[in-house]
Amino acid sequence: MIGPSTRLAALLGDPVDHSLSPRMHNAAFRHLGLDCRYLAFRVSGERFEEALRGLGALGALGANVTVPHKERARRVVDALDEDARACGAVNLVLFRRNGSAAWGANTDVAGLRATLDELPPPRREGALLLGAGGAARAAALALAERTEGNLWVAARNPERIRDLEASLPGLEGRCRPLAWGDLPPEPWDLLVQATPLGLPSRPWDEAYLSRLLDAAPSRALDLAYRPEGLTELEEASRRRGIPVASGRRLLLHQGVATFRLLTDREPPLEIMEQALEGGEAS
Ligand SMILES: NC(=O)c1ccc[n+]([C@@H]2O[C@H](COP(=O)([O-])OP(=O)(O)OC[C@H]3O[C@@H](n4cnc5c(N)ncnc54)[C@H](OP(=O)(O)O)[C@@H]3O)[C@@H](O)[C@H]2O)c1
């Protein structure tokens, strides 16, 4: 029951109405008997800093930050963990932690490492990353550690690819830019999709999707996910027998890393997984 000692954890983003994070974290709080609640708040860019400082003043446990505020959050916090510093984006702010009033972490990178580790081992070297935004930067950081060979990056904006290569550790000499729609001119193995393509309002160019999968990657990861059903990339990969990890796995593993930092408790992974898949009410 909510009472005077209930602690708040929050999600700040715009939009947040389809977020599964409240369901996942509240199930975990309930399972461990923690007097905490996780709520999602839609906050505009102009009011983001005010909202974050307000949560700190209220003694909240912390706040997840999502699109479009992850880079803004990095500028507002007093200190950063290593992954947040490397990707230039913060997706979790903890208040009065590690000697800081607001400490910024990036648990997307931990989530990506864990999600990549669940896929079958590679058949050969080389990965293709689609997109060069915030999530792609987190993916590139995890890919630099988890893969060998070239990392091909296809994006509409070549500037953003150059920036990704220049600022991320571990990619020196391995990052190969590609124009959007082009395929690597050499064999590659892992496809990582880090654009909004596949969200209900963002359909794929079917011909491009077919060309990508016909190039025969042995595994795929789609960061985009739908609250219900599969994305086009998940569906098309399954049809071809290519093992594909859903963005929901990333959400789960990101959530596990977030929960650990918020509560200093070992997260109940199965409970969080059931809440995501089974739709348990919060
Ligand atoms: N599963 C999870 O837990 C999780 C976590 C984080 C993100 N995500 C997913 O990752 C996606 C990307 O997030 P983000 O934070 O990186 O966003 P972002 O910073 O806005 O970057 C989006 C990237 O996608 C590109 N893009 C957008 N629309 C496109 C289109 N129609 N065709 C080709 N490229 C397009 C952008 O290119 P331009 O620069 O040219 O616009 C940019 O490179 C989100 O939509 C979300 O679905 C999932």
The ligand as an SDF file (V2000), in Angstrom:
LIG
                    3D

 48 52  0  0  0  0  0  0  0  0999 V2000
   14.5660   -1.6910  -26.4890 N   0  0  0  0  0  0  0  0  0  0  0  0
   14.9860   -0.6710  -25.7810 C   0  0  0  0  0  0  0  0  0  0  0  0
   15.0450   -0.7260  -24.5410 O   0  0  0  0  0  0  0  0  0  0  0  0
   15.4500    0.5680  -26.4970 C   0  0  0  0  0  0  0  0  0  0  0  0
   16.2930    1.4870  -25.8570 C   0  0  0  0  0  0  0  0  0  0  0  0
   16.6910    2.6180  -26.5790 C   0  0  0  0  0  0  0  0  0  0  0  0
   16.2400    2.8150  -27.8880 C   0  0  0  0  0  0  0  0  0  0  0  0
   15.4330    1.8870  -28.4730 N   0  0  0  0  0  0  0  0  0  0  0  0
   14.9730    2.0380  -29.8770 C   0  0  0  0  0  0  0  0  0  0  0  0
   15.9830    2.6200  -30.6650 O   0  0  0  0  0  0  0  0  0  0  0  0
   15.3990    3.6220  -31.5210 C   0  0  0  0  0  0  0  0  0  0  0  0
   16.4250    4.7300  -31.7200 C   0  0  0  0  0  0  0  0  0  0  0  0
   16.5220    5.4790  -30.5190 O   0  0  0  0  0  0  0  0  0  0  0  0
   17.5790    6.6590  -30.3560 P   0  0  0  0  0  0  0  0  0  0  0  0
   17.5330    7.0760  -28.9290 O   0  0  0  0  0  0  0  0  0  0  0  0
   18.8950    6.2830  -30.9340 O   0  0  0  0  0  0  0  0  0  0  0  0
   16.9300    7.7990  -31.2950 O   0  0  0  0  0  0  0  0  0  0  0  0
   17.7140    8.9810  -32.0170 P   0  0  0  0  0  0  0  0  0  0  0  0
   18.8440    9.4650  -31.1820 O   0  0  0  0  0  0  0  0  0  0  0  0
   16.6430    9.9250  -32.4580 O   0  0  0  0  0  0  0  0  0  0  0  0
   18.3810    8.2950  -33.3390 O   0  0  0  0  0  0  0  0  0  0  0  0
   17.6040    7.6730  -34.3080 C   0  0  0  0  0  0  0  0  0  0  0  0
   18.4810    7.1810  -35.4550 C   0  0  0  0  0  0  0  0  0  0  0  0
   17.6270    6.5720  -36.4160 O   0  0  0  0  0  0  0  0  0  0  0  0
   17.6940    7.2790  -37.6430 C   0  0  0  0  0  0  0  0  0  0  0  0
   16.3760    7.2920  -38.2820 N   0  0  0  0  0  0  0  0  0  0  0  0
   15.2320    7.8140  -37.8000 C   0  0  0  0  0  0  0  0  0  0  0  0
   14.2040    7.5870  -38.6610 N   0  0  0  0  0  0  0  0  0  0  0  0
   14.7370    6.9070  -39.7080 C   0  0  0  0  0  0  0  0  0  0  0  0
   14.1920    6.4110  -40.9230 C   0  0  0  0  0  0  0  0  0  0  0  0
   12.8900    6.5510  -41.2170 N   0  0  0  0  0  0  0  0  0  0  0  0
   15.0240    5.7890  -41.7870 N   0  0  0  0  0  0  0  0  0  0  0  0
   16.3340    5.6550  -41.4970 C   0  0  0  0  0  0  0  0  0  0  0  0
   16.9190    6.1130  -40.3590 N   0  0  0  0  0  0  0  0  0  0  0  0
   16.1240    6.7330  -39.4870 C   0  0  0  0  0  0  0  0  0  0  0  0
   18.1760    8.6570  -37.2860 C   0  0  0  0  0  0  0  0  0  0  0  0
   18.7450    9.2510  -38.4280 O   0  0  0  0  0  0  0  0  0  0  0  0
   18.8000   10.8650  -38.6160 P   0  0  0  0  0  0  0  0  0  0  0  0
   19.9460   11.3320  -37.7620 O   0  0  0  0  0  0  0  0  0  0  0  0
   19.0290   11.0350  -40.0680 O   0  0  0  0  0  0  0  0  0  0  0  0
   17.4560   11.3760  -38.1560 O   0  0  0  0  0  0  0  0  0  0  0  0
   19.2140    8.2950  -36.2050 C   0  0  0  0  0  0  0  0  0  0  0  0
   20.3930    7.7700  -36.7760 O   0  0  0  0  0  0  0  0  0  0  0  0
   14.1420    4.1080  -30.7610 C   0  0  0  0  0  0  0  0  0  0  0  0
   13.1450    4.5010  -31.6380 O   0  0  0  0  0  0  0  0  0  0  0  0
   13.7210    2.8690  -29.9670 C   0  0  0  0  0  0  0  0  0  0  0  0
   12.7920    2.1530  -30.7350 O   0  0  0  0  0  0  0  0  0  0  0  0
   15.0290    0.7810  -27.8040 C   0  0  0  0  0  0  0  0  0  0  0  0
  1  2  1  0
  2  3  2  0
  2  4  1  0
  4  5  1  0
  4 48  2  0
  5  6  2  0
  6  7  1  0
  7  8  2  0
  8  9  1  0
  8 48  1  0
  9 10  1  0
  9 46  1  0
 10 11  1  0
 11 12  1  0
 11 44  1  0
 12 13  1  0
 13 14  1  0
 14 15  2  0
 14 16  1  0
 14 17  1  0
 17 18  1  0
 18 19  2  0
 18 20  1  0
 18 21  1  0
 21 22  1  0
 22 23  1  0
 23 24  1  0
 23 42  1  0
 24 25  1  0
 25 26  1  0
 25 36  1  0
 26 27  1  0
 26 35  1  0
 27 28  2  0
 28 29  1  0
 29 30  1  0
 29 35  2  0
 30 31  1  0
 30 32  2  0
 32 33  1  0
 33 34  2  0
 34 35  1  0
 36 37  1  0
 36 42  1  0
 37 38  1  0
 38 39  2  0
 38 40  1  0
 38 41  1  0
 42 43  1  0
 44 45  1  0
 44 46  1  0
 46 47  1  0
M  CHG  2   8   1  16  -1
M  END
$$$$
